[in-house]
Amino acid sequence: MWVILFILVQFIILGVFVVFISDFRKKTGMVPLVNEKITKLLKFSYFGPLIICGYTLAIMDYLTYFDFLALSLTVLGTIVVVKSKLDLGICHTWAGYCKKSSELEVRGIYAYMPHPLYTGIHLFSVGELVTLTLHAPWYLNFDCNNNGIVHDFLSFYHCFKRNRLLNKKLR
């Protein structure tokens, strides 16, 4: 029951994030910063991580305390992204473009932090990374031995600590 509710909430948050972060419309006054083909490739590659996140959420079968940390980060990141996009209004452009005449935005959330859109994206990404680290199947995880990142870190730490103690005894 709680897992299904968690997955539903995460999918809603993912959907809101995607809607607000994606602005594929070409607005008046937009100037391309790079070749249009590179921008199209960037837009196309945007869906890969979203599919991986959606698949990982769909196959979740248990929850940990870290999942609620991940949920908190994704919610906070989405709120910051939504607020910053609403404050930017028509001044927001998609990656690879800039406005011909743009002024520095200093109203709303931009009065408190210089890059709230990036901050929100990073908060959301860290939250999704926690979810992926805990629940992604082995073929989506980067650990070939399937021992996990925490296991690798603890093994390294214990080896480091043991060598340090041996070095102290030998002195």
C-alpha positions, -999 to +999 in steps of 0.1 A: +000+000+000+027+025+010+049+015-019+021+021-044+013+055-028+050+064-029+053+054-065+022+074-075+035+105-057+069+102-073+053+098-108+032+129-102+063+149-091+082+136-121+054+146-144+052+182-129+090+185-131+090+174-167+062+198-177+079+228-160+115+220-171+106+213-207+099+243-228+103+232-264+085+262-278+106+286-299+098+320-285+102+353-303+136+369-298+155+336-292+189+333-306+206+299-310+239+296-291+251+264-309+242+246-341+205+237-342+214+200-348+232+199-315+203+215-297+179+188-312+203+161-301+202+176-266+164+176-266+163+140-278+187+128-252+166+144-225+142+115-225+167+087-217+171+095-180+134+101-177+126+066-190+152+051-166+137+069-137+101+059-147+111+023-151+129+022-118+099+037-100+076+012-118+095-018-105+100-006-069+088-032-044+100-019-010+107+014+008+136+025+030+141+057+050+163+070+022+134+068-001+116+095+020+148+116+018+147+111-020+110+121-020+118+152+000+146+163-023+125+157-055+096+176-040+118+205-029+136+205-063+103+205-082+089+234-061+121+255-067+119+247-105+082+256-107+087+288-087+117+299-108+099+292-141+069+311-130+091+340-120+109+339-153+078+338-174+084+344-210+121+352-204+130+315-200+146+298-230+154+262-236+191+251-234+210+262-264+192+295-269+193+329-254+171+360-256+183+389-278+176+414-251+174+401-216+176+418-183+188+403-151+158+389-132+158+401-096+122+395-086+106+365-068+129+336-060+157+353-080+160+379-053+171+353-029+194+330-050+212+336-082+203+304-101+172+288-086+164+269-118+197+250-116+194+246-079+160+229-083+173+207-111+202+196-089+180+189-059+156+169-080+185+150-096+200+141-063+167+128-051+162+107-082+198+095-079+191+082-044+161+063-057+180+049-086+209+038-063+186+020-040+162+004-066+176+003-101+182-033-113+217-045-118+217-038-155+210-001-148+234+002-119+271+009-124+283-016-099+292-048-117+296-070-086+262-060-073+276-053-039+265-017-038+281+016-034+279+016+004+296-018+006+324-005-016+329+026+004+329+007+037+354-018+023+377+010+012+373+028+046+381-004+066+411-011+044+424+024+048+419+024+086+436-010+089+466+002+069+468+034+089+469+015+122+496-008+108+517+021+098+514+036+133+525+004+149+555+001+126+568+036+135 
